[in-house]
Amino acid sequence: MSLYERLEVQKGASGEEIKKAYMKMARKHHPDKGGDAEIFKGMQEAYEVLTDEKRRQIYDMTGSIDGVISNSNSSKVVSRFPTFLPVCLAAEVCSSSVGAVRDRAIRRTFLSVSRISTAVSS
């Protein structure tokens, strides 16, 4: 069951819609109100991920809460790094650094991601 299904919202739901759905369902499923603790725990997890923009982006891209993409041919973990990660890392490094320090950091970032991609491919 997807996180969106747990809260009974559409994938494109706004933060306000997600909060409203969570509050409505929490009143119904809260263990103190006689609801199922496991359902409530799943709702809480969905709410936490979907209301955090970064975690929601990763979930939407990978379909996984922790960003793990597994190979359909095996149970081996293929990557914890979505394909957009190198660009995001470079953008963060550029925005927070200057000059030569920024350039070295970008090279290290891309080299690290490159090594991980190579290891995953083999």
Phi and psi in radians as a Rosetta constraint file:
Dihedral C 1 N 2 CA 2 C 2 CIRCULARHARMONIC -1.301 0.35
Dihedral N 2 CA 2 C 2 N 3 CIRCULARHARMONIC 2.858 0.35
Dihedral C 2 N 3 CA 3 C 3 CIRCULARHARMONIC -1.103 0.35
Dihedral N 3 CA 3 C 3 N 4 CIRCULARHARMONIC -0.606 0.35
Dihedral C 3 N 4 CA 4 C 4 CIRCULARHARMONIC -1.155 0.35
Dihedral N 4 CA 4 C 4 N 5 CIRCULARHARMONIC -0.698 0.35
Dihedral C 4 N 5 CA 5 C 5 CIRCULARHARMONIC -1.152 0.35
Dihedral N 5 CA 5 C 5 N 6 CIRCULARHARMONIC -0.624 0.35
Dihedral C 5 N 6 CA 6 C 6 CIRCULARHARMONIC -1.035 0.35
Dihedral N 6 CA 6 C 6 N 7 CIRCULARHARMONIC -0.610 0.35
Dihedral C 6 N 7 CA 7 C 7 CIRCULARHARMONIC -1.757 0.35
Dihedral N 7 CA 7 C 7 N 8 CIRCULARHARMONIC 0.022 0.35
Dihedral C 7 N 8 CA 8 C 8 CIRCULARHARMONIC 0.981 0.35
Dihedral N 8 CA 8 C 8 N 9 CIRCULARHARMONIC 0.851 0.35
Dihedral C 8 N 9 CA 9 C 9 CIRCULARHARMONIC -2.221 0.35
Dihedral N 9 CA 9 C 9 N 10 CIRCULARHARMONIC 2.818 0.35
Dihedral C 9 N 10 CA 10 C 10 CIRCULARHARMONIC -1.362 0.35
Dihedral N 10 CA 10 C 10 N 11 CIRCULARHARMONIC 2.765 0.35
Dihedral C 10 N 11 CA 11 C 11 CIRCULARHARMONIC -1.034 0.35
Dihedral N 11 CA 11 C 11 N 12 CIRCULARHARMONIC -0.613 0.35
Dihedral C 11 N 12 CA 12 C 12 CIRCULARHARMONIC -1.543 0.35
Dihedral N 12 CA 12 C 12 N 13 CIRCULARHARMONIC 0.263 0.35
Dihedral C 12 N 13 CA 13 C 13 CIRCULARHARMONIC -1.086 0.35
Dihedral N 13 CA 13 C 13 N 14 CIRCULARHARMONIC 2.512 0.35
Dihedral C 13 N 14 CA 14 C 14 CIRCULARHARMONIC -1.347 0.35
Dihedral N 14 CA 14 C 14 N 15 CIRCULARHARMONIC 2.905 0.35
Dihedral C 14 N 15 CA 15 C 15 CIRCULARHARMONIC -1.023 0.35
Dihedral N 15 CA 15 C 15 N 16 CIRCULARHARMONIC -0.664 0.35
Dihedral C 15 N 16 CA 16 C 16 CIRCULARHARMONIC -1.160 0.35
Dihedral N 16 CA 16 C 16 N 17 CIRCULARHARMONIC -0.714 0.35
Dihedral C 16 N 17 CA 17 C 17 CIRCULARHARMONIC -1.138 0.35
Dihedral N 17 CA 17 C 17 N 18 CIRCULARHARMONIC -0.676 0.35
Dihedral C 17 N 18 CA 18 C 18 CIRCULARHARMONIC -1.142 0.35
Dihedral N 18 CA 18 C 18 N 19 CIRCULARHARMONIC -0.774 0.35
Dihedral C 18 N 19 CA 19 C 19 CIRCULARHARMONIC -1.089 0.35
Dihedral N 19 CA 19 C 19 N 20 CIRCULARHARMONIC -0.767 0.35
Dihedral C 19 N 20 CA 20 C 20 CIRCULARHARMONIC -1.092 0.35
Dihedral N 20 CA 20 C 20 N 21 CIRCULARHARMONIC -0.778 0.35
Dihedral C 20 N 21 CA 21 C 21 CIRCULARHARMONIC -1.121 0.35
Dihedral N 21 CA 21 C 21 N 22 CIRCULARHARMONIC -0.732 0.35
Dihedral C 21 N 22 CA 22 C 22 CIRCULARHARMONIC -1.070 0.35
Dihedral N 22 CA 22 C 22 N 23 CIRCULARHARMONIC -0.832 0.35
Dihedral C 22 N 23 CA 23 C 23 CIRCULARHARMONIC -1.074 0.35
Dihedral N 23 CA 23 C 23 N 24 CIRCULARHARMONIC -0.723 0.35
Dihedral C 23 N 24 CA 24 C 24 CIRCULARHARMONIC -1.109 0.35
Dihedral N 24 CA 24 C 24 N 25 CIRCULARHARMONIC -0.810 0.35
Dihedral C 24 N 25 CA 25 C 25 CIRCULARHARMONIC -1.258 0.35
Dihedral N 25 CA 25 C 25 N 26 CIRCULARHARMONIC -0.552 0.35
Dihedral C 25 N 26 CA 26 C 26 CIRCULARHARMONIC -1.109 0.35
Dihedral N 26 CA 26 C 26 N 27 CIRCULARHARMONIC -0.669 0.35
Dihedral C 26 N 27 CA 27 C 27 CIRCULARHARMONIC -1.091 0.35
Dihedral N 27 CA 27 C 27 N 28 CIRCULARHARMONIC -0.584 0.35
Dihedral C 27 N 28 CA 28 C 28 CIRCULARHARMONIC -1.433 0.35
Dihedral N 28 CA 28 C 28 N 29 CIRCULARHARMONIC -0.688 0.35
Dihedral C 28 N 29 CA 29 C 29 CIRCULARHARMONIC -1.832 0.35
Dihedral N 29 CA 29 C 29 N 30 CIRCULARHARMONIC 0.024 0.35
Dihedral C 29 N 30 CA 30 C 30 CIRCULARHARMONIC -1.103 0.35
Dihedral N 30 CA 30 C 30 N 31 CIRCULARHARMONIC 2.323 0.35
Dihedral C 30 N 31 CA 31 C 31 CIRCULARHARMONIC -0.990 0.35
Dihedral N 31 CA 31 C 31 N 32 CIRCULARHARMONIC -0.575 0.35
Dihedral C 31 N 32 CA 32 C 32 CIRCULARHARMONIC -1.217 0.35
Dihedral N 32 CA 32 C 32 N 33 CIRCULARHARMONIC -0.294 0.35
Dihedral C 32 N 33 CA 33 C 33 CIRCULARHARMONIC -1.804 0.35
Dihedral N 33 CA 33 C 33 N 34 CIRCULARHARMONIC 0.239 0.35
Dihedral C 33 N 34 CA 34 C 34 CIRCULARHARMONIC 1.574 0.35
Dihedral N 34 CA 34 C 34 N 35 CIRCULARHARMONIC 0.174 0.35
Dihedral C 34 N 35 CA 35 C 35 CIRCULARHARMONIC -1.481 0.35
Dihedral N 35 CA 35 C 35 N 36 CIRCULARHARMONIC 3.046 0.35
Dihedral C 35 N 36 CA 36 C 36 CIRCULARHARMONIC -1.437 0.35
Dihedral N 36 CA 36 C 36 N 37 CIRCULARHARMONIC 2.188 0.35
Dihedral C 36 N 37 CA 37 C 37 CIRCULARHARMONIC -1.116 0.35
Dihedral N 37 CA 37 C 37 N 38 CIRCULARHARMONIC -0.644 0.35
Dihedral C 37 N 38 CA 38 C 38 CIRCULARHARMONIC -1.196 0.35
Dihedral N 38 CA 38 C 38 N 39 CIRCULARHARMONIC -0.726 0.35
Dihedral C 38 N 39 CA 39 C 39 CIRCULARHARMONIC -1.103 0.35
Dihedral N 39 CA 39 C 39 N 40 CIRCULARHARMONIC -0.757 0.35
Dihedral C 39 N 40 CA 40 C 40 CIRCULARHARMONIC -1.100 0.35
Dihedral N 40 CA 40 C 40 N 41 CIRCULARHARMONIC -0.731 0.35
Dihedral C 40 N 41 CA 41 C 41 CIRCULARHARMONIC -1.086 0.35
Dihedral N 41 CA 41 C 41 N 42 CIRCULARHARMONIC -0.731 0.35
Dihedral C 41 N 42 CA 42 C 42 CIRCULARHARMONIC -1.106 0.35
Dihedral N 42 CA 42 C 42 N 43 CIRCULARHARMONIC -0.663 0.35
Dihedral C 42 N 43 CA 43 C 43 CIRCULARHARMONIC -1.143 0.35
Dihedral N 43 CA 43 C 43 N 44 CIRCULARHARMONIC -0.753 0.35
Dihedral C 43 N 44 CA 44 C 44 CIRCULARHARMONIC -1.059 0.35
Dihedral N 44 CA 44 C 44 N 45 CIRCULARHARMONIC -0.778 0.35
Dihedral C 44 N 45 CA 45 C 45 CIRCULARHARMONIC -1.064 0.35
Dihedral N 45 CA 45 C 45 N 46 CIRCULARHARMONIC -0.791 0.35
Dihedral C 45 N 46 CA 46 C 46 CIRCULARHARMONIC -1.071 0.35
Dihedral N 46 CA 46 C 46 N 47 CIRCULARHARMONIC -0.775 0.35
Dihedral C 46 N 47 CA 47 C 47 CIRCULARHARMONIC -1.082 0.35
Dihedral N 47 CA 47 C 47 N 48 CIRCULARHARMONIC -0.781 0.35
Dihedral C 47 N 48 CA 48 C 48 CIRCULARHARMONIC -1.071 0.35
Dihedral N 48 CA 48 C 48 N 49 CIRCULARHARMONIC -0.745 0.35
Dihedral C 48 N 49 CA 49 C 49 CIRCULARHARMONIC -1.263 0.35
Dihedral N 49 CA 49 C 49 N 50 CIRCULARHARMONIC -0.820 0.35
Dihedral C 49 N 50 CA 50 C 50 CIRCULARHARMONIC -1.281 0.35
Dihedral N 50 CA 50 C 50 N 51 CIRCULARHARMONIC -0.322 0.35
Dihedral C 50 N 51 CA 51 C 51 CIRCULARHARMONIC -1.651 0.35
Dihedral N 51 CA 51 C 51 N 52 CIRCULARHARMONIC -0.075 0.35
Dihedral C 51 N 52 CA 52 C 52 CIRCULARHARMONIC -1.798 0.35
Dihedral N 52 CA 52 C 52 N 53 CIRCULARHARMONIC 1.931 0.35
Dihedral C 52 N 53 CA 53 C 53 CIRCULARHARMONIC -0.955 0.35
Dihedral N 53 CA 53 C 53 N 54 CIRCULARHARMONIC -0.759 0.35
Dihedral C 53 N 54 CA 54 C 54 CIRCULARHARMONIC -1.152 0.35
Dihedral N 54 CA 54 C 54 N 55 CIRCULARHARMONIC -0.806 0.35
Dihedral C 54 N 55 CA 55 C 55 CIRCULARHARMONIC -1.145 0.35
Dihedral N 55 CA 55 C 55 N 56 CIRCULARHARMONIC -0.624 0.35
Dihedral C 55 N 56 CA 56 C 56 CIRCULARHARMONIC -1.154 0.35
Dihedral N 56 CA 56 C 56 N 57 CIRCULARHARMONIC -0.735 0.35
Dihedral C 56 N 57 CA 57 C 57 CIRCULARHARMONIC -1.045 0.35
Dihedral N 57 CA 57 C 57 N 58 CIRCULARHARMONIC -0.807 0.35
Dihedral C 57 N 58 CA 58 C 58 CIRCULARHARMONIC -1.104 0.35
Dihedral N 58 CA 58 C 58 N 59 CIRCULARHARMONIC -0.741 0.35
Dihedral C 58 N 59 CA 59 C 59 CIRCULARHARMONIC -1.087 0.35
Dihedral N 59 CA 59 C 59 N 60 CIRCULARHARMONIC -0.789 0.35
Dihedral C 59 N 60 CA 60 C 60 CIRCULARHARMONIC -1.097 0.35
Dihedral N 60 CA 60 C 60 N 61 CIRCULARHARMONIC -0.600 0.35
Dihedral C 60 N 61 CA 61 C 61 CIRCULARHARMONIC -1.399 0.35
Dihedral N 61 CA 61 C 61 N 62 CIRCULARHARMONIC -0.609 0.35
Dihedral C 61 N 62 CA 62 C 62 CIRCULARHARMONIC -1.853 0.35
Dihedral N 62 CA 62 C 62 N 63 CIRCULARHARMONIC -0.403 0.35
Dihedral C 62 N 63 CA 63 C 63 CIRCULARHARMONIC 1.341 0.35
Dihedral N 63 CA 63 C 63 N 64 CIRCULARHARMONIC 0.213 0.35
Dihedral C 63 N 64 CA 64 C 64 CIRCULARHARMONIC -2.284 0.35
Dihedral N 64 CA 64 C 64 N 65 CIRCULARHARMONIC 2.506 0.35
Dihedral C 64 N 65 CA 65 C 65 CIRCULARHARMONIC -1.153 0.35
Dihedral N 65 CA 65 C 65 N 66 CIRCULARHARMONIC -0.673 0.35
Dihedral C 65 N 66 CA 66 C 66 CIRCULARHARMONIC -1.676 0.35
Dihedral N 66 CA 66 C 66 N 67 CIRCULARHARMONIC 0.114 0.35
Dihedral C 66 N 67 CA 67 C 67 CIRCULARHARMONIC 1.396 0.35
Dihedral N 67 CA 67 C 67 N 68 CIRCULARHARMONIC 0.223 0.35
Dihedral C 67 N 68 CA 68 C 68 CIRCULARHARMONIC -1.481 0.35
Dihedral N 68 CA 68 C 68 N 69 CIRCULARHARMONIC 2.251 0.35
Dihedral C 68 N 69 CA 69 C 69 CIRCULARHARMONIC -1.904 0.35
Dihedral N 69 CA 69 C 69 N 70 CIRCULARHARMONIC 2.153 0.35
Dihedral C 69 N 70 CA 70 C 70 CIRCULARHARMONIC -1.834 0.35
Dihedral N 70 CA 70 C 70 N 71 CIRCULARHARMONIC 2.598 0.35
Dihedral C 70 N 71 CA 71 C 71 CIRCULARHARMONIC -1.249 0.35
Dihedral N 71 CA 71 C 71 N 72 CIRCULARHARMONIC 2.282 0.35
Dihedral C 71 N 72 CA 72 C 72 CIRCULARHARMONIC -1.199 0.35
Dihedral N 72 CA 72 C 72 N 73 CIRCULARHARMONIC -0.332 0.35
Dihedral C 72 N 73 CA 73 C 73 CIRCULARHARMONIC -1.506 0.35
Dihedral N 73 CA 73 C 73 N 74 CIRCULARHARMONIC -0.206 0.35
Dihedral C 73 N 74 CA 74 C 74 CIRCULARHARMONIC -2.690 0.35
Dihedral N 74 CA 74 C 74 N 75 CIRCULARHARMONIC 3.006 0.35
Dihedral C 74 N 75 CA 75 C 75 CIRCULARHARMONIC -1.571 0.35
Dihedral N 75 CA 75 C 75 N 76 CIRCULARHARMONIC -0.003 0.35
Dihedral C 75 N 76 CA 76 C 76 CIRCULARHARMONIC -1.122 0.35
Dihedral N 76 CA 76 C 76 N 77 CIRCULARHARMONIC 2.393 0.35
Dihedral C 76 N 77 CA 77 C 77 CIRCULARHARMONIC -1.276 0.35
Dihedral N 77 CA 77 C 77 N 78 CIRCULARHARMONIC 2.210 0.35
Dihedral C 77 N 78 CA 78 C 78 CIRCULARHARMONIC -1.523 0.35
Dihedral N 78 CA 78 C 78 N 79 CIRCULARHARMONIC -0.795 0.35
Dihedral C 78 N 79 CA 79 C 79 CIRCULARHARMONIC -2.812 0.35
Dihedral N 79 CA 79 C 79 N 80 CIRCULARHARMONIC 2.507 0.35
Dihedral C 79 N 80 CA 80 C 80 CIRCULARHARMONIC -1.786 0.35
Dihedral N 80 CA 80 C 80 N 81 CIRCULARHARMONIC 0.081 0.35
Dihedral C 80 N 81 CA 81 C 81 CIRCULARHARMONIC -2.081 0.35
Dihedral N 81 CA 81 C 81 N 82 CIRCULARHARMONIC 1.838 0.35
Dihedral C 81 N 82 CA 82 C 82 CIRCULARHARMONIC -1.038 0.35
Dihedral N 82 CA 82 C 82 N 83 CIRCULARHARMONIC 2.750 0.35
Dihedral C 82 N 83 CA 83 C 83 CIRCULARHARMONIC -1.087 0.35
Dihedral N 83 CA 83 C 83 N 84 CIRCULARHARMONIC -0.413 0.35
Dihedral C 83 N 84 CA 84 C 84 CIRCULARHARMONIC -1.370 0.35
Dihedral N 84 CA 84 C 84 N 85 CIRCULARHARMONIC -0.199 0.35
Dihedral C 84 N 85 CA 85 C 85 CIRCULARHARMONIC -1.017 0.35
Dihedral N 85 CA 85 C 85 N 86 CIRCULARHARMONIC -0.785 0.35
Dihedral C 85 N 86 CA 86 C 86 CIRCULARHARMONIC -0.992 0.35
Dihedral N 86 CA 86 C 86 N 87 CIRCULARHARMONIC -0.697 0.35
Dihedral C 86 N 87 CA 87 C 87 CIRCULARHARMONIC -1.162 0.35
Dihedral N 87 CA 87 C 87 N 88 CIRCULARHARMONIC -0.759 0.35
Dihedral C 87 N 88 CA 88 C 88 CIRCULARHARMONIC -1.089 0.35
Dihedral N 88 CA 88 C 88 N 89 CIRCULARHARMONIC -0.781 0.35
Dihedral C 88 N 89 CA 89 C 89 CIRCULARHARMONIC -1.085 0.35
Dihedral N 89 CA 89 C 89 N 90 CIRCULARHARMONIC -0.758 0.35
Dihedral C 89 N 90 CA 90 C 90 CIRCULARHARMONIC -1.091 0.35
Dihedral N 90 CA 90 C 90 N 91 CIRCULARHARMONIC -0.725 0.35
Dihedral C 90 N 91 CA 91 C 91 CIRCULARHARMONIC -1.120 0.35
Dihedral N 91 CA 91 C 91 N 92 CIRCULARHARMONIC -0.718 0.35
Dihedral C 91 N 92 CA 92 C 92 CIRCULARHARMONIC -1.159 0.35
Dihedral N 92 CA 92 C 92 N 93 CIRCULARHARMONIC -0.744 0.35
Dihedral C 92 N 93 CA 93 C 93 CIRCULARHARMONIC -1.098 0.35
Dihedral N 93 CA 93 C 93 N 94 CIRCULARHARMONIC -0.764 0.35
Dihedral C 93 N 94 CA 94 C 94 CIRCULARHARMONIC -1.108 0.35
Dihedral N 94 CA 94 C 94 N 95 CIRCULARHARMONIC -0.705 0.35
Dihedral C 94 N 95 CA 95 C 95 CIRCULARHARMONIC -1.314 0.35
Dihedral N 95 CA 95 C 95 N 96 CIRCULARHARMONIC -0.344 0.35
Dihedral C 95 N 96 CA 96 C 96 CIRCULARHARMONIC -1.904 0.35
Dihedral N 96 CA 96 C 96 N 97 CIRCULARHARMONIC -0.021 0.35
Dihedral C 96 N 97 CA 97 C 97 CIRCULARHARMONIC -2.247 0.35
Dihedral N 97 CA 97 C 97 N 98 CIRCULARHARMONIC 2.968 0.35
Dihedral C 97 N 98 CA 98 C 98 CIRCULARHARMONIC -2.332 0.35
Dihedral N 98 CA 98 C 98 N 99 CIRCULARHARMONIC 2.704 0.35
Dihedral C 98 N 99 CA 99 C 99 CIRCULARHARMONIC 0.854 0.35
Dihedral N 99 CA 99 C 99 N 100 CIRCULARHARMONIC -2.349 0.35
Dihedral C 99 N 100 CA 100 C 100 CIRCULARHARMONIC -1.102 0.35
Dihedral N 100 CA 100 C 100 N 101 CIRCULARHARMONIC -0.615 0.35
Dihedral C 100 N 101 CA 101 C 101 CIRCULARHARMONIC -1.069 0.35
Dihedral N 101 CA 101 C 101 N 102 CIRCULARHARMONIC -0.763 0.35
Dihedral C 101 N 102 CA 102 C 102 CIRCULARHARMONIC -1.063 0.35
Dihedral N 102 CA 102 C 102 N 103 CIRCULARHARMONIC -0.820 0.35
Dihedral C 102 N 103 CA 103 C 103 CIRCULARHARMONIC -1.080 0.35
Dihedral N 103 CA 103 C 103 N 104 CIRCULARHARMONIC -0.746 0.35
Dihedral C 103 N 104 CA 104 C 104 CIRCULARHARMONIC -1.119 0.35
Dihedral N 104 CA 104 C 104 N 105 CIRCULARHARMONIC -0.723 0.35
Dihedral C 104 N 105 CA 105 C 105 CIRCULARHARMONIC -1.122 0.35
Dihedral N 105 CA 105 C 105 N 106 CIRCULARHARMONIC -0.708 0.35
Dihedral C 105 N 106 CA 106 C 106 CIRCULARHARMONIC -1.119 0.35
Dihedral N 106 CA 106 C 106 N 107 CIRCULARHARMONIC -0.785 0.35
Dihedral C 106 N 107 CA 107 C 107 CIRCULARHARMONIC -1.059 0.35
Dihedral N 107 CA 107 C 107 N 108 CIRCULARHARMONIC -0.762 0.35
Dihedral C 107 N 108 CA 108 C 108 CIRCULARHARMONIC -1.087 0.35
Dihedral N 108 CA 108 C 108 N 109 CIRCULARHARMONIC -0.736 0.35
Dihedral C 108 N 109 CA 109 C 109 CIRCULARHARMONIC -1.071 0.35
Dihedral N 109 CA 109 C 109 N 110 CIRCULARHARMONIC -0.870 0.35
Dihedral C 109 N 110 CA 110 C 110 CIRCULARHARMONIC -1.166 0.35
Dihedral N 110 CA 110 C 110 N 111 CIRCULARHARMONIC -0.639 0.35
Dihedral C 110 N 111 CA 111 C 111 CIRCULARHARMONIC -1.107 0.35
Dihedral N 111 CA 111 C 111 N 112 CIRCULARHARMONIC -0.751 0.35
Dihedral C 111 N 112 CA 112 C 112 CIRCULARHARMONIC -1.082 0.35
Dihedral N 112 CA 112 C 112 N 113 CIRCULARHARMONIC -0.832 0.35
Dihedral C 112 N 113 CA 113 C 113 CIRCULARHARMONIC -1.132 0.35
Dihedral N 113 CA 113 C 113 N 114 CIRCULARHARMONIC -0.686 0.35
Dihedral C 113 N 114 CA 114 C 114 CIRCULARHARMONIC -1.063 0.35
Dihedral N 114 CA 114 C 114 N 115 CIRCULARHARMONIC -0.772 0.35
Dihedral C 114 N 115 CA 115 C 115 CIRCULARHARMONIC -1.100 0.35
Dihedral N 115 CA 115 C 115 N 116 CIRCULARHARMONIC -0.728 0.35
Dihedral C 115 N 116 CA 116 C 116 CIRCULARHARMONIC -1.129 0.35
Dihedral N 116 CA 116 C 116 N 117 CIRCULARHARMONIC -0.783 0.35
Dihedral C 116 N 117 CA 117 C 117 CIRCULARHARMONIC -1.079 0.35
Dihedral N 117 CA 117 C 117 N 118 CIRCULARHARMONIC -0.709 0.35
Dihedral C 117 N 118 CA 118 C 118 CIRCULARHARMONIC -1.124 0.35
Dihedral N 118 CA 118 C 118 N 119 CIRCULARHARMONIC -0.768 0.35
Dihedral C 118 N 119 CA 119 C 119 CIRCULARHARMONIC -1.108 0.35
Dihedral N 119 CA 119 C 119 N 120 CIRCULARHARMONIC -0.668 0.35
Dihedral C 119 N 120 CA 120 C 120 CIRCULARHARMONIC -1.207 0.35
Dihedral N 120 CA 120 C 120 N 121 CIRCULARHARMONIC -0.676 0.35
Dihedral C 120 N 121 CA 121 C 121 CIRCULARHARMONIC -1.175 0.35
Dihedral N 121 CA 121 C 121 N 122 CIRCULARHARMONIC -0.540 0.35
